[in-house]
Amino acid sequence: MQRLLIVSNRLPITIQEKRGELHIEPSVGGLATGLRSWYKSSPSIWIGWAGIGRKKIKKEKDIMSRLLAENCHPVPLSQPDVEAHYYGMCNRTIWPLFHYFPLYTEYSDDFWQAYERVNMAFANVVAGIAKPNDIIWIHDYQLMLLPRILREKLPKATVGFFLHIPFPSFETFRLLPWRQQILEGLLGADLIGFHTYDYTGHFMDSVHRLLGYEVAMGQITADDRLVKADAFPMGINYEQYSNVDQDLQVQAERKRFRRKLGDCRVILSVDRLDYTKGITQRLEAFSLFLDRNPNFKRRVILVLLVVPSRTRVEHYMQLKKQVDGLVGEINGKYGTIGWMPVWYLYRSLPFHPLAALYTLADVALVTPLRDGMNLVAKEYTATRVDGKGVLILSETAGAAQELGEAIIINPNNQEEIAQALVKALEMPEQEQIERNRVMNKRLHRFDVVRWANEFTEKLLSTKKLQREMEEKALTYEMQRKLTGDFQHSDKTLLLLDYDGTLVPFSAKPAEAIPGDRLLRLLGKLAKNHKTEVVIISGRTKNTLEGWFGDLDVGLVAEHGVWIKEKGGGWETIETLTSDWKKEVHPILESWVDRTPGSFIEEKEFSLVWHYRKANPRLGELRARELINNLSSTVASLNLQLLEGNKVVEVKNAGINKGRAALKWISREKWDFILALGDDWTDEDTFKALPSTAWSIKVRFGTSAARFSLSSPSEATSLLRKLVRGR
Ligand code: ADQ
């Protein structure tokens, strides 16, 4: 069984000083409680900060040995670094920005440098512990540089990363001065997980727009590696919460609370004290509810449980004052002798009383302004074993995407929250039971163990895919064999794609002109009497003629429409028409109007819509729409649609690069054939080759080619080896 190394900012234990002595206690909170049972069931190690300075840990040998006995490895951090990393970069920069509070966001070089140092300190501990077969699973926004640092230290390691908070849209993320480093840092992982598809989409968008990497179908092609990103909505320990009703301690706590609450209906609110949780807005909505619905006075109580959090950060101190003030105001305004509308508890509660409150509450009011997931909503629902109870949930919590049967509200709309409270308190029991039944079924199936298993399984499958791709990589030894075969052959054929294969892509097709060095290389290859060179491209015949007309090479233009033999003239592969253009051109024009940055390229027998420079998401969307829109026109006019790299091309049916390549392949008895190509239009060439041919895809990705090279520069350096003979 593979060992699992969980890495998070804090260990799942807390060290506390009581009467001069240090004590170890398990931490509360989603990740720690959720994963504890799972990680104890397999050989695992947890790496994180222990919550006390490195000097203290050193002094207390006993603490160190007890931590190690729990399989917890502390990362030593200095107090100033903890201040600037956790209270600075994490809580004053990343947290507010990623939750769409740019006005609360502070940008400080000192914070950033501490962030780098702390990530490095984590990397040193992890690298010292990790063995080749381990799975390393890094958690959350405090450690976004760690995957990259580990990749440099341990190139072959299996590394996953999970972000527990939202990943913001590109427009917000781009505000961060260190946005590039953060993205590069994350891409050191093999798999990056988020709570929702929206966050995954935002991340992919930023990767594409800021780093320029190709992203498609949850896959990122970084310089030399393939990385996956996907949504894994985190579940809870369902067994634990759905069984609390049976627990004697919970029952006792519930009786105690009930005695104090009398027969009032209970609305429960539970969160850390954080401005993202919408606590003040919730209190104002509750006030509005009491104002509009006097019949509920003396009949309901809002239990407001607030856990102290980040108490040294200014915005949190201000928020505490606001909450205190609002609670006082509401109780002063509506309260009577014997009835206090808001019961305010500012503390962390142990599991049993918290669970007792969950089981007691008629309504859970969960209205964060932004929340990565929100486990309170899930925990409350799981305790509804008799099916009764209503969840009111904010649409901006990740959990809303799974708990659609809750009453979903906009957390800024106080009127809506007040109405939701009435609806919840008056909801017929049968409806409550039905809604909770559906949600509980889902929570049961997708619990925390399933979440962790799905993440690690996908991580391992990504690693496997990377290995398969590496196996296809044309190694140095294979390149020597290839050049050897080439030298010992008498009749050799080289089929070469141009864009993305011999030169990298550029934003404007007209800018990708072959340089002198490339032209000299092709000229030398073509001069070899036993070799025939054919350039097979999607470009127009005029472009190819202008660039390569002076070389002694064969040319194929427009993906196989036009063919020019060495020393011959241009011919079409069959009689083609272009009358259809007058029907298709206006459609493409309207797509250009609707997609800024896109344009039409007109070739003799084809029309191409380019969207490389458009907003990537909009471009992909419009490309899908265009393909749908054109499909019936294409069929009726005997045309075909080709989807290339950021292009949609319309041309006559039956034309492709493979068919053109066959003209050369079938003409002679070649004893060496090499084909190089990068996108799916080259797949037709690869498929047309005999099995003995050397077929090479220039880029990572699935392909019919037998081998792969990672870039155009690797492809041209291989061709240079053919010229040199080694
Ligand atoms: P948090 O912002 O901490 O987590 P949440 O998901 O609600 O928010 O988790 C809070 C946890 O603390 C729950 O397990 C809850 O039971 C516990 N808790 C709350 N109040 C408590 C109290 N008074 N006493 C004791 N325990 C209390 C971050 C992200 C979330 C994401 C989680 C997990 O901000 O969006 O859901 O990580 O990924």
Residues whose N, C-alpha, C, O or C-beta is under 5 A from the ligand:
A	BS01	ADQ	V28 G29 G30 H164 M234 V270 D271 L305 V306 V307 R347 S348 L349 D371 G372 M373 N374 L375 V376
